[in-house]
Amino acid sequence: MSDATVALSIRSLGRIPGVAVMLALLLVIFSAVAPGFLSAANIANVLVQSTILMMLSLPMTLIIMTEGLDLSMGAVLTLTSLVVAIVSLATGSMLLGLAAAVLVGAAFGTVNGWLVAVLGIPPFVATLGTLGIAQGLSLIVSDGQSVVGIPRSVSEVYSATLAGVPMPIVLALLCYLVFHGLLYHTRFGTYVFALGGNREALKYAGRSPTRLLIAVYALGGATVGVAGLMMTARMNSGHPTAGLGLEFDAIAAVAVGGTSFERGNGWLPGTVLGVIAVGILRNGLNLMALPSSIQVASVGFLVIFALFVDGLRGRS
Amino acid sequence: MTDVTKPALASPRAFVSEDVIQVFYRLLAALVICVVLSLLSGSFLHLANILNVLRQASLMFFIASGLTLVVLTAGLDLSVGANVAISACLAGTVIHQTGSPTLGVLTGLVAGGVIGLLNGVMVTALRIPSFIATYGMLWVLNGLTYWYMAGGIVHGFPPGFRQIGSGYLFGLPTPVYLLGAFLAIGTIFAQRTVWGQQIYAIGANPVAARLSGIPVTRRLIMVYVVSGIMAGLASIIFLARLNSAEADIGESLTLPAIAAVLIGGTSLFGGVGTMFGTFVGALILTLVLNGMNLLQVNANWQPLVTGVIVVLAVWLDMKMRRRT
């Protein structure tokens, strides 16, 4: 076991340069060309704004490690954000809103996992279908309108601080620790690695890949539910198209972070760096007063580039 | 998981007849939907509505037909909707600035084709999985289109050009003739030409295809280029039909096009499916959406229903093929 861990950490070390180089490059470029980029306030801003993306990217890493994909995450985030808004508006309780959002998210995740694992539908199509369903449900429950006037207790989740650290960062850190613990220090994590790299081994270990896959997707959905609370807290409202497309930033963060799409190799700290890279890219372009459309296109280029590099690594 | 839907490529004949049966089921389903809708809504059987359904189905078919070839190779092109949007915006601008619809049409087709070429290169030379490469392309195109249009609209085109999308010829909408033509060309191409058969072979077993001397890379690139050009063509017809173009017109097109291909019985695992099936798929989906419209179901329900149909179509297809 310790041999394996050492081998693993050496392999991870070998991967640091890719993401780190990209991060360093982005930092250097933007501190040169984007006014106000290097200020402490702006860096803190980037980190706080990256927290929602972090909560999508961590489960996305696990899903991609199983050679899966979840295209429905942005739409489910939108839906859970609306659920938080609607439930907290109706009951006055932030916690009930969160509970409902986590349930809805987990339900979507379970359906995704079931479609993929039990029915054998390729993940990108199964989750494309549930993307449509979640998007439709978002429009239906909100009637296409924003949900406003939600209780203060919700928006405080985003604006509060704990010992001087902004609450979103605390929550994202907590979320990371949970995923890190799960992936690297439990059997579940070992099985997740096996799901991508070696499903045969799972069978010999007497584990059903079906249940594990469903669990991975369901965990992802539940985490998206928590991100839904953050989203609503940040906007102080629920909006029927708020989170659409955010799954793409998550895929970008995972790809940049060095998780492979084909061989089931995942690296969670890399995903964190990837999230920050995507956050810096968007923030820097924003400071340069470039329109958000350019940010979207750049993230697209970033993904294609990262996958190209991933492909190169696979060949060597 | 991949061994479910690969039928043996023993003889192309047996393969075709299986497809005929599959298409027959789907035609039957379309007929049932028609009967139900005519019972539920008095206005379904009106000539104007039937022609409208045909026109909508043709628009969906243009995008879905190129996509069918991609799916036949076990790939996917998620960029078709964004491709339609950027091609339409470029073509519209060219028509406005030069006054020449011919140049505009050429622009749309070339833009679509170039995007397809880039997709093909990413999938073959860069070896990026197709669904993720074209997904990246989708966001690149979306970003570029919004930036290029900067919130604006191009509108107002010459009446002659508009005939392509909104005109009638001998009582039928013009796009329906185009539909007939492309359905025939597509079917002959896929079933009766060497290139078409090579596409099926690549989808059924890429390794065997390569070993038997099929130029897999070139065929794959060709398939993505065709998918791009068909999106370009669809963009022209959209432009002529709507008489305007703005950055967001492609957003609701991709999921229905994929749904049409899948409802039509083309297997996501490659090597199985027909153009005619995709046409019937487009017809079924259009009928369902048209029916919801006639029954005054809120349009907010459309993405949900399309999503459910995508999942159901794939599942049913896998189930039926596993049994046979």
Interface residues (C-beta under 8 A of the other chain):
Chain A: L69 L71 L115 L119 G120 I121 P122 F124 V125 A126 L128 G129 T130 L131 G132 I133 A134 Q135 G136 L137 L139 I140 D143 G144 G245 F248 I251 F261 E262 P291 S292 S293 I294 Q295 V296 A297 S298 V299 G300 F301 V303 I304 L307 F308 G311 G314 R315
Chain B: M1 V4 L76 L78 M122 L126 R127 I128 P129 F131 I132 A133 Y135 G136 M137 L138 W139 V140 L141 N142 G143 L144 T145 Y146 W147 A150 L255 I258 L262 L268 F269 N298 N300 W301 Q302 P303 L304 V305 T306 G307 V308 V310 V311 V314 W315 M318
